Amino acid sequence: MSRPTTPAVQSAHSNAWVIQTWLSWVLAVGVTSMGVWFLPVDGWMKAFLGMGMLFTVGSTFSLAKTVRDVHEQQRIVSRIDEARMTKLLAEIDPLSPKL
């Protein structure tokens, strides 16, 4: 009986990629914040735009986490289904005599 193979573990992101993603995020939020700060409008308008930006950033993190969690849950369910199917196939021996 052969053992089912386990899927390869995904390698972690490289340090360069992690640094690049954080720097791009900090740059995007920083430059947008500076743009809102230096707009030639009154304080209420700046506050409204700043709150909109904060909610957008927070929603983006929530969406990214939710998408990741759903993807991981689907992977777990498919691995469980695959293990069940492998077990069923291992129990069936087409060469054994029928009783």
C-alpha positions in Angstrom: 0.0 0.0 0.0 1.5 3.4 -1.0 1.3 6.3 1.4 -0.3 9.5 0.2 2.2 12.3 -0.5 1.8 15.5 1.5 1.9 18.7 -0.4 5.1 20.7 -0.3 5.2 23.4 2.3 5.3 26.8 0.8 8.5 28.7 1.5 8.3 31.8 3.6 8.7 35.2 1.9 12.3 36.5 1.5 13.4 39.3 3.8 13.8 41.5 0.7 10.1 41.0 -0.3 8.9 41.7 3.3 10.9 44.9 3.5 9.8 46.0 0.0 6.1 45.5 0.8 6.4 47.3 4.2 8.3 50.2 2.6 5.8 50.6 -0.2 2.9 50.6 2.2 4.6 53.2 4.5 5.4 55.3 1.5 1.9 55.1 0.1 0.3 56.0 3.4 2.9 58.7 4.2 2.6 60.4 0.8 -1.2 60.3 0.8 -1.2 61.7 4.4 1.1 64.5 3.3 -1.1 65.3 0.3 -4.2 65.5 2.6 -2.3 67.7 5.1 -1.1 70.2 2.5 -4.4 70.5 0.6 -5.6 74.1 0.4 -8.9 73.3 2.2 -10.2 73.8 5.7 -9.6 71.5 8.6 -13.0 69.7 8.3 -12.3 68.6 4.8 -8.8 67.4 5.8 -10.3 65.5 8.7 -12.9 63.9 6.4 -10.2 62.8 3.9 -8.0 61.6 6.7 -10.7 59.5 8.2 -11.6 58.1 4.8 -8.0 57.1 4.3 -7.8 55.4 7.7 -11.0 53.4 7.1 -9.7 52.4 3.7 -6.4 51.1 5.1 -8.2 49.3 8.0 -10.7 47.7 5.6 -7.8 46.6 3.3 -6.2 44.8 6.2 -9.5 43.1 7.2 -10.2 42.1 3.6 -6.7 40.7 3.1 -7.0 38.7 6.3 -10.4 37.4 5.4 -9.3 36.3 1.9 -6.3 34.5 3.4 -8.4 32.8 6.1 -11.0 31.6 3.5 -8.1 30.3 1.3 -6.5 28.4 4.2 -9.9 26.9 5.2 -10.5 25.6 1.7 -7.0 24.1 1.7 -7.7 22.3 4.9 -11.1 21.0 3.7 -9.6 19.8 0.4 -6.8 18.0 2.3 -9.4 16.3 4.6 -11.4 15.2 1.5 -8.3 14.0 -0.1 -7.4 11.9 3.0 -10.8 10.4 3.1 -10.7 9.5 -0.6 -7.2 8.0 -0.2 -8.4 5.9 2.8 -11.4 4.6 0.8 -9.3 3.7 -2.2 -6.8 2.0 0.1 -9.6 -0.2 1.6 -10.7 -1.3 -1.8 -8.6 -4.1 -3.3 -9.9 -4.9 -6.8 -7.9 -8.2 -6.8 -9.4 -9.7 -3.7 -12.0 -12.4 -4.2 -15.7 -11.4 -3.7 -17.4 -13.1 -0.8 
